[in-house]
Amino acid sequence: MSRIRVLVSGASIAGPALAHWLHRRGAEVTVVEQTRGLRPGGQAVDARGVAKEVIRRMGLEAQVRAVCTDTAGAYTVDADGTVLETYSAEDDGGDGFISEIEVLRGDLSQVLYDDTRGDVEYVFGDRIAELSQDDEGVDVTFVSGERRRFELVIGADGLHSALRGMVFGPRERFVRHLGMVLAFYTVPNEFGIDRWLLDYRHQGRSAGLRPVPDPARAIAMLSFPCPGFDVDYRDVVAQKGLLREQLAGFGWETDRILAHLDDTPDFYLDQVAQVVMEHWSEGRICLHGDAAFSASPMSGAGTGLALVGAYLLAGELAAADWDPAAGFAGYERRMRAYVEDNQAIGRMHVEMVTGPAPTEPPSEEEMATMMALVERAIGGPDLPDYADLPDLKPAG
């Protein structure tokens, strides 16, 4: 089938990245997004190791580097602002704590959209209302009332995936809360932030500020332990109330950061959570990105998982002549260990910042185990070149 029709739900990063590779492999792609346009701003996301190779194969390295935050590194500070530790973006070949490729989520989404919008159909302001599948395809009804048929449907609609709920069951079966909450939002740069991220941590809570390309702005980052998080992810008023309750009077610049809470254009708060599923597909329907295997922001790998997974999912489907059973199985086989390594890192990071302060440093054996895990996760899975497959837009 030379022009198989694929519907992708979600137009943040995972969806447009997958649309890029599906089109390159010969599919006719539609991306549906419930918001009325791309969401700007958001937290900074990173590409390390194997994810940088996927960007290169996409032919987008120059475009992505052009919108990097140009963060030079990070300082951890005490309540008085005294620098305690320094991390450079040049550490570990650019794959350290601060990645050399660090981009605001909205900027990367825009790069991917600009790259694909001439070849891919985007439908904004709509979403899937119902779907049913048979041996040959999937019938989809949208909230707008439109009905269409596709050979494959892919859910790339994030941690709170509506498609996952429709096809696989309630979120409680798959979403694992890690006992921590993160918040991000834009503030005026009245703090003198200039290329260096500042991070203050004390007793499991944190407040930080990171630079963005616009020197007049900065991104505030706040976190706190919350074992029993039960605030609806859509209830912004309750979210802001919880943030104030947990961090008012925390120290450092926190109260000045909270003073901008009601004026920010892009407030985000959610639980730190992972998605754990035995299988990511059901018949002709598959999940991708955070919808399938969120490793949490604390893994630092969400973007890498989305980019690498997009390359492998499209490649394995095309290599299987678009047979969903074989293509989805190949995708899971190649991705599973990569996902599990990054999820392990996410859990370890949460434990490090929210758990009791260690009385002694980790043993050499513990450090060796952790560093081996990080190195394996950055290296990622082997990337087949898929040289025998169609490529409608060769990179480079």
N, C-alpha and C positions, 0 to 999 in steps of 0.2 A: 504494500500500500504506500504509494509515493507521497501522498498528501494527507496523512492521517491528521485528524482534527483533535487537538488537545486543549482542554480548558484548564487554566491555572487560576486558583483563587488566592489573591494576595499580591499587592504591588509595592512591597517594601524593598527588600534585598533578595530574599530567596526566590520570589516569584519572577521578577525580571531577569535574574541570572539564569534561571531555568529556561525562561522564554528564549533567551539568547541562544542557548545550546540546542533546544528543541528545533528552533528555526534552522540553525546551521545543519542539523541532521535531516532536514526535509519536511518537518511537520508544519501544519497550519495551526497557529497558536492564537488563542484568545486569553487575555488576562482580565479578570473581573476584580474590582476593588470597591469596597463599600464606601470609602470616603470619596469626596467629590474631586479630589486631586491628590497629588503626592504630598505627604506630610513632611514639612521642613524641619530642620534642626535635629533635636534629639541628642542622645549621648554619642560620644566618640566610639567608633568601632575599629578593630584592628585586623590586619592581614599579616599572617606570619607563615614562614616555611612554605608548605605545599600550596597554601592559598595564594601566595604571590606568584607561583608558577601558573596557576589557573588564570589569574588576571593577565599574565603575559600571553597565554594561549588565546584569551579572549580578544587580544589586540587592544587592551584598554589601559596598559600600564601608564602611558603618558597622561591620559585623562584622569586617572585616579590620583596619580602623584600631584597633578595640578590643583587638586582640591584638598590635599592633606592639610592637617592643622598646623604643621610645621612646629610641633612640640619638641623642644630640645631635650626634655627629660622631666624628672619629678623630684621634688623635695618632700620628705616627710618632716613635719615640724611639731614642736610642742605648743602648749597653750599660749606661749609668749611669741610664737613665730620663729623661734630659734631652729635652725636646720639641724636635723638629727641624722638623716641619711640622704644620699644622692644617687639617683638612677639616670643614666643617659640613654637617649634613643639609639646611640651607637653600640650599646652593650649587646653582647651575644650576636654580633653580626646583624643588628637591627631587629632581632626577634626576642628582645628582652622584655622587662616589665613595661616599658614604653616602646611600642613598635615604631619602626621607621615609617610604616604605612599606617597612619592613623587618620581617620576621616569621620566627619560627622555623619551619622546614619542617614540623614536627609540628603546630604551632598552625594553620598555613594548611590543612594536610590535614584537621584536625578541623573547621574552618569549612566546607570544601567538603563533607565527609561529612555534617555536621549539616544542611546546606542540601538535600542530595539524598536522604537515607536514607528519607524518606517516600514518594518517588516512584520510587526505583531499588532493585532487588534487589542486595544485597551478600552475597557468599559468601566468608567468611574461612576460612583454613586449608585451602585447596584450590588447585589450579592445573591448567592444561591439560596433559594427558599426550599426546594424539594429536588430530589433526584432519585432515579431508579435505574438499575443496570440489568442487562441481559448478556448473553454470550457474545453479542456483536458490538455493543456500545452502551452509552449512558444517556438517558433522557434527563434534561435539566430544566427546571422551572425557576426563573429568577423572580426576585421580589417585585420587579417592574411588571411582571406578568408575561414576559417573553419566554418562549419555550424553544429549546434547541437541543440538538443531539451531537454528542462527541464520542470518539472512540476511546478516549482516556480522560480522566479528571484527576488533577493533582491539587492537593490542599497545601498551600504555602502561606497560611493565614495565621501563623504565630502561636504563641503559648496558649492563647484562649481560643484556639481553632474551632470555629463553628462547624466546619466540614467534618472534623474528627468526631465531634459530638453526634452528628447525623449518622455517620457510618459505623463508628467503632464503639460508641457508648459514652457515658457521662465523664466529665473531666476528672472526677474523683478517682476513677480507675487508673489514670495515667499520670496525673500531675502530682509531683512530690515536692511539697514545701520544705525548704532547707532551713527554716527558722530565722530568716533575715529579710529585711525590706530595704529596697533601694529607691531613691528619688533623684531625678535630674531636672534641671530647668535653667533657662537663660537669665542672667542678671547683668545689669550695667557693670562695666569693668571699672568700678571705683576702688578696686583693691590693688591696682598696679600689676596685674598679671601680665607677664611678657615672656611667652614661649616656655615657661616652666610651670608645670602642674604643682599645686600645693596640696598636701594631704595631712590632716590632723586626725589622730585616732586615740581613743581612750576608753578602756573598759567595754569593748565590743561595739562602740558607736564610732562614727566617723563623719567628718565634714571636709569637703575639698573644693578646689576651684581649678578649672583647667582653661587654657587659652583656646581661642578659636581664630580663624582667619581675620575676622573683624576685630580690630584691637579695642573697639568701644564696648565689646561684650565679653562675657566669660560664661562658662557652664558651671553651675553649682552641682555638687554631688554629695548626697547625704545618705547615711545608712544607719540601721539600728537593729538589734535582735528583736524578733517578734515571733515566738514559737506558735502562738495561736492566731495568726493573721486571718481575719474574716471580713475585711472591708471589700466591698464589690469594686472590681477594677474600673468600673464606669462611674463610680460615685466620687467625683473630684472634691466636693466639699468635705466629705468624710475623710478622704485621703489627706487633705491639707490640715485638717484638725488633728489627725493622728501624728503627722510630722511635727507640728508645733508642740504637741504634748510630749513627744519623745525627745526633742532636741532643743527646746527653748532653754537658754542658760547653759548650754553645753560647753561654752568657752570658745577661745580663739575668735574667729570672725563669724561664728555661727549665727548670732542674733542679727547681724547686719545682712547676712544672706537670707534669713527668714523674713526680713523686712520687705523683701521684693516678691514674696510668695504670691500675693494677690495681683501683681502687675505683670507677671511673666507670661509670654505668649505660648509657651510650649511645655507646661508642667506635665511630668510623668512620675508616677509612683506605682510600684507593684511588688509583689512578693518575689523573692529569689527562689526559683523553682526549676525543676527538671521534668522532662517528659520521658517516661520509661514505658516502652511498648514491646511486646514480644514480636510483633510484625507491624510493618508500616504500610501494608497494602491489603486490600480486600477486593478481589476480582479485578475490575478495570479502574479502581480508584486507589490512589496512593497519597501518602503524606510526605512532605519534604520540609527541611529547615526546622525551626522551633516547634512547629506543629507535630513533628514526628519525634524529635530527639533534642529538645532544648537542653543545653548543658548549663544554662544560667549565665548571666553576665559575669559572674565570678570566675568562670572558666577562661574568659578572654577569647573564646573560640567560636562564638555564635556566627560571626561573619565567615570565618574559615569553613565551618561546617556547611553553611549555605552555599558557598561558592564551589567547594569541592564536590559536595553532593549534587549540585546542578550539573556539573560536568559529567559525573559518573552516571546519574540517572538517565540523562538524555543519551549518553553513549551506550549504556547497556540496553536500553529500549531499542535503539536503532540497530545494534548488533544482533538483537533477537528478532529482527524484522518486525518490530512493534508488537510482538506477542507479550501481553502484560505479565503472564505468569513467569516466563523466563526472564524478561527484562527487569521486573521488580525484584526477583530473587537474586539476580546478579548485582543489582544496586545494593541490596541489603548485605550481601556477602562481602562486597568490597568496602562498605562503609561502617559495618558494625563495630569492629575493633577501634577504629578512629573515634567513633562516637563514645564508646565506653571509656577510652582513655581520657577524653576531654571532660566527660561527666565526673570521672574520679577526681580530676584536678579541681573542678568546680566545688565538689564537696569538701575536698581538703582545704581549699582557700577559705570557705565559710567557717570551717572548724578553727582555722588559724586566727581569724579576726574576731570571732564571737565567743570562742571557748575561753576557759580560764587561762591566765597568763602562765606560760611554762616556767617551771622552777629551774630548768636546766636546758641548754640547747639540745637540738636533736642529735642523736648519735650519728656517727659516720655512715652506718648501715642505713639508717632511716633517710638521711640526706641523699645517699646514693640511689635508693629506691625512688625517691621523689624526683630527682633530676633525670633518671632514666625514663620515668613516665612522661615528664615534660618534653624531653627530647624526642621520644616516640610520637607524642601528640603533634608536635610541631612538624616533624617529618611527614606524618600522615600516611595515607595509603599510597600504593603505587598507582600512578596515573597511566593507563594504557594510552597509546597514541591514536587508536581507532583509525589508523591510516587507510583502511579499506572502506570506511564509511563515507557517505556524502558529506560535503562541507560546503554550504552555500555562501559562506562568508569567511574565507580563510584569514586567520590572524596574521598580522605583520605585512 
